[in-house]
Amino acid sequence: MEELQEADFLPDKDGRVVLKYNDWSSTGIHRYLFKDTVYNNLISLDISDNNLLVINENIFDCWRLEDLNCANNKIQVIPDGIGKLRHLQRFEASGNILNNLTSAMCNCKELEV
């Protein structure tokens, strides 16, 4: 696996970050992502296929986020914080081991169902 550089975590000119296929299951690196204000303008985030057990709560501070792909991980619970993503239009979570969805998703008024 290629080593990621700091620039790999920065949004491109369209506000998108793709962090697929990194297998962060044992590194814990996902706990340190999205703590910086550089992500305030993030529009699209793909963290699929990383063996994640949880969605980092800091992601829910990316208030402009419209597209969140966390498919094919090992996530069991969608945190209530997802309700803070008022602009969320697309949410992909297939391929996880979800027990149920949180009612906080009702706050995502633009979410396509």
N, C-alpha and C positions, 0 to 999 in steps of 0.2 A: 504494500500500500504506500502510495506517495505521501510524504509528510506535508501537512497543511501549513501554509504561511499565514501571517496576520491578514494580508490582503484578501485571502480566500473567504474571510468572514465579513467583508465589507459589502454593502449593497452596490449593485451595478447602477448605471445611470438611470435605469427604470425602476429602481427601488426593490430589486429582487436579489435574494440570496439562495443559492442551491447548495445544500450540504448533504448530498445523498451518498450512500455506500461508504460510510466512514467507520462503522462498527465502534461506537463509543460506549458499548455496554460495560466495559471494565475500566475505562479511562476516567470517567467522571467529568470530562471536559465540558459536557453540555451544561453543567451547573454554573460555569463561568461565562457562558455566552449571553449576549443580549443584555448586559448590565450597563452598557455605555449609551449615551444619548445619540450616537451615530445611528442607532436603530430606530429612532423615533419616526423616521420617514420610510421605514420598511413597508412594502406593499405585498410582497410575495415571499414565502419561506417554504422551502422543501427540505424537511429533515427525515424523509422516508428512508427505510432500509438501513437503520443505524443500531438496531437492537436496543433501543431506548426503552426503559421501564416506565418512565414518567415524562410528561411534558413540562419543561422548565417553566415555572411561574413567571419568570422575567419576560417570557415571550408575550405575555398578556399586557405588558406595558407598551408594546408596539401598537399603539392605538389606531394607526392608519392601515393595519394589516387587512388585506382583502382576501388573500389566498393562503391557506395553511395546509400543507401536505405532511402528515405524520404517519403515512401508511407503512405497513410491513415492519412494524416494530414489535415490542412486547408490552405495550401500554394496556393497563387494565381499567384505568379511571381517567375520564376527562375532567380536569379540575374546574371548579366553579369560576375561576378567573377568566375562562373563555368568554364569559358574559361581558367582559370589558371591551371585547373586540367588536365594537358597534358597526364597523364597516365590513366585517367578514362576509364574503359572498360565497366562497368555496372552502369546504373543509373535508379533507380526505383522510379517513382513519381506517380504511379496510385493511385486513391482514393483521389486526391486533387482537388481543384477547379481552375486549371490552365487556364488562359486566352490564353496564347500562350507560345512558347518556344523562348528563346533568340538566336540570330544568333551567339553569343559567343560560343555556344556549338560546332560550327564548328572547334574550336581550339582543341577540345578533339579528336585528331586524332585516338586514339585507341578505341573510344566508339563504342560498338556494336549497330547497328540500326536494 
